[in-house]
Amino acid sequence: MAVPKKVAQGRAISYQRVSTQGQAEEGKNSFGRQQEAFDAWCAANPEHPPLETYRVARSGADAGRFDWLLTGLQRGDYFRGDVLVVESINRFSREEMTAALSALFEIWNAGIRTAFCEFQGGIVLDEPYFNKNAYLIHGLAGQIDSARKLYEDRKYWSSDNVTKNHKAIYEGRLTAPECWFKQRQPGKRALYPFWLDFDPELNKSRGGFNLNDAGKKFIQRMFQLALKDGQHVVAQKLNEEGFRNSDGRPYDGTTIGNLLKDKKVMGWWWPTKQIKDPKTRKRKNVQVGPVKKDVFFFRL
C-alpha cells in the first residue's frame, strides 16, 4: 500500500488464488509462484506500480469471486484504470465460457483493466483494446476452455484409475518426479510420439515438447501426400523418398492410416488402463479419464 491514492491510473493489483484452504496452508509454492509472476510483470511494466496483493482460497468456478474488487472500486480503494494482474486464465476463472467472459467484461465495464502474465506476454487488456484486437478472443477462449476442462478433470482424480502420473500431466507438471515423460535415452522407449522431443525447460521448467527435425519433415510430408492419395499409396511414396519408422523398417499403409487418425498429432492425450477382455483374454488399453488437448501440442 506504499503507492499513494493520488496515482489515479494504472496501479497493479495482484489477484492470487488457490482452490482450497488446505492448499493455502500447505501449498505455499503456489502462492509463491504467483507472487513471482506478479513481481516479474511489475518489473516489466514499471508504469504500473504495485498496489497490493489479494489472496484467496476459493474455487475458480464460484460466482462472485471479484465482489471485493468491485466493492473496493466503489469505496475508492481502487480507481478506474488500475490493472488486475493474474498469473494465468486458470487462476482467474474455471467457469464455463460465457460465465468466465461475463466476469471479465464486468471488470472491464467497471473501469478496471486486466493482465494475465501467461497470456500474450502480459499485455494490459480493457474493452477498447479488446475491440480493436478482436483476434485475441481465439487465444482467450482457448485458455478459458482449458481451465474449465482442468476443473472438470479433477472429478476423475479421486478414482483409482487416474494415477499420480496422470494427475501431473493434467496439471501440466511434466517435470514432476511422478510424471513418466523423460528425455529420450538410447535403446529406451519414450512414452510420447516419435516426432516430438521432451524439453524440461519449457513452460517455466514445467516441461513441454518440441517438434524434432525428422518428425517435422515426416508429418508435413505425410499429410501433404494424404491430401490426394490413399494410405497405401502414401506409404509407398514415403518409402521411396527414404522415410522409415522408428525401428528402421519401411512404412505400410495400415501404419500410415493409423498415424493420420492419431489424435496425438493434434496434441491430444488421455490416460489409459490395461484391462483383460473376458472373452478373448487379451489385454487392451481403455481410456479412463477425459482428453487433455494441449499435451503434445506443436506448430508446424
N, C-alpha and C positions, 0 to 999 in steps of 0.2 A: 504493500500500500504506500510505497515511497513516492509514487507518481502523483503530483497534485491534481485535484479535480479540474483545475482550470485548463489542463491539457485536454481539450474537448474532443479531439478527433484522433481515433486510431490507436488507443491503448489496447494492449493484448491481454486477454483473459484466457487462462488455461483451463480447459474442461477435461478432467481425468476421471475415468470410470472403470470399475470392476463390477462383476455381476453379483457377488455375494459379500457379506460382511466377513466371512471366513477368508475369502481371497484378499480382502483389505488388510486383514491382520497377518495372514501368512504369506501372501504374495506380494511382498514389498518390492520385488523386482519389477512387477508390472507397473506400479506407480512410478518406480524409478526410471523405467524406460520411457514412460510418457512424459516425465519431467525433463529427461534428456532431450526428447524430441522438441519440447516447448522451448527449452533454453537454446537449442540449435536454431530453431525458427526465429527467435528474437534476435539472435546474433546475426542472422542473415537478413533481417528486416529491422534495422535499428530505428526506422521511422515510426515503429510501433512499440513503444516502451512497455515492458511487462507491468501489469497492474496487480493481478492476484491469481492464485491457483484454487480452483474449486474441485474438490474430490468427493466422489460419491460411490457407495456400494449399492448398485441398483441394476436391474435387468435393462438391457438396451432395447427391449421390446415394450417397456412400460410407457404408457402415455403420460404427458405432463412432466417429462424429465427436465424441461427447461423453464418451468414456472419461476424458479429462483432468479433466472436471468431477466425474464420479462418483468417480474415484480421489482427487481433491483433497478431496472431502467426507469420504471415509474417513480421510484423513490429518489432517483437521482444518483444512485451508486454507480451507474454506468451511463454513458452518453451515446447518442446516435453517432455512428462512425467507429465505435470501438469494435475490436475484432475478437471473435470467439475462436480460439485456436485448439484444435483437436488432433490427436496423433493420427487417427485414421477414420474413415467412414464407419468402420466396425465399432469404434468406440462411441461414435455419435449416435448410431441407430442400428438396431437389429429388427426393426419393424418391417412390415410389408411395404412394397414400393410406394404406394400412394400415401401411406401414413408417414414414411420417412421424408418424402418430398414435402409433404404438408408442414412437418416440423421445421424443415429448412426454410421454406417460404415464410412461415410465421416469424421466424427470427429475422429474416431479411426485411419483411414488411415493417417490423418494429424499429428498423434502423441499425441493427447490429449486423456487421459483416462476419464472414466465416473464413477459416483457412484450415485445410486438412494437410498435415505435414507430409503424408504419403500419397497425396493426390496432386498431380500437376506441379510438383515442386513446391507445394505450399502456397500457391497463389491466393490472393485475397479475393473472395467472391462476394458479390452482392447482386441484387436483382438487375440493375442496369448492365453490369459487366456480363452477367449470365445471358441476358437478352442479346447482347452484341456478339457473344461467342457461344451460340446455341449448340455447336458441336460437342461441347463439354457434357451434354446430357448423356451421351453414349457411355463415356467412361464413368460418370457419376452413377448412372443406372446399373452398370455392371458391378460396381463395388457395393452398392446397396443390395443387389441381388445376392452377391457372395456373402455379405454379412448376414442376410436373412437365412441363407442356406446353412451357414455355420451354426446359427441359433437352432435351426430345426434338426441339424445333425446331432446335437447334444442329447436329443431324446434317445438316440441309439447307443450312446456311450456307456450306459449303465448295464447293457446286456453283456453276456459272456462272449457273444460272437465278435464284438468290436474290441480289439485289444489295445494295449498302450501304444503299440506301433501305429495302429490305425488312427488313434486319437492325435498323436503327434503330427501325422500327415494332415488330418482335418484342420488342425490349428496352424499349419504352416511352419511347424518347428522341425524342419527336415534334418537339422544337425543335432537334434536331441539324442542322447545316448540310446534311448529305446527305439529310435527310428531306424529302419533297416536300409535306408538309402545311403550308400557309401560310394566313394570314388572307385572307378574301375581298377581291378587288380588283375595282372596277367594270370590266365588259367582259371579265373573265378567268374561265375555268372553274376552279372549285375541285375538287380531287381527293378529295372526300368528299360525302356526301349533302346535298341542299339544305336538309334540316330541321335541320342542325347548323351551329354556328359554332365555329371553332377559337380556343382561348384559350391562348396560350403561357405564361400564368402558372399554369395549373392543374398539379396533381401536382408541387408543388415546382419549378416552372418547367421541367418536362419536357414540358408541353403536354397538352392534352386538349380535349374537345368539350362544348359546352353546346347544349341544345335551344333553338332560337330560337322566338320567339312564333308566327310564322306557321307554322313547321314543327310546333309542338306542336298547334295547332288543327287542322291538316290531318291529322296522324297519328291523333289521337284520333277525329276525325270519320270518317275513312275506315274504321277498324276498328270503330267503333260501327255504321256502316251495313252493314258486311260481315257482321255477326252474323246478319242476316236477309235480305239482298239479294245477288244475284249481281254480278259485277264491272261489267257494263254498266249495271245499274240504279244501282249506287254511283257510277259516273262521271257519269251523268245528274244525280243528286241533288247531287253536289258542284258540278257546273257551275251548276246552278240556284241554289245557295247562294253563288255568286260565287268559288269556288276556281278558280285557274288554275295551270298548271305554270310552271316557271322561265322559259319563253320567252313567257309570257303567253297561251298557247293553252289552249282547253278540254281537259279530260281525255277520253280514250277508254277503253273497257273493257279493252283489252289492256294499256294502261299501268297501270291500276289493278290488274289481275290480277298483273302483274309486281311491282308495289310490295308487294302483300300477301304475295308469296312471297319478297321480297328479304330475305335474311338480315342485311343491314346494319341493318335495323330492330331486330334483336336485338343489335346491337353487333358482329357478326362481320366480320372482314376476312381476306383471304388474298392472297398475291402471285400475279400472273398474268404471262404472257408471250404476246406475239402470235406465232402461227405461221401458215403458209400451208397451207391444205388442198391436198394433192397432186392431188385430183380437180377441185375447183371453183376452185382458185387464189385463193380468197377468204381473207382473214385473219380469225382469230378468237382470242379470249382463252382461254388454257388455264391452269388452276391449276398452280402449280409448287412450292408449299410448303403446310404444314399450316395449318389455320384457327386464328386467334387471336380468341378470343371476346369480348374486352373493349375493342377499339379504339374503336368508335363507341358505347360504352355510354352510356345516359342513363336517367333516371327520368321517367315522365310525372307 
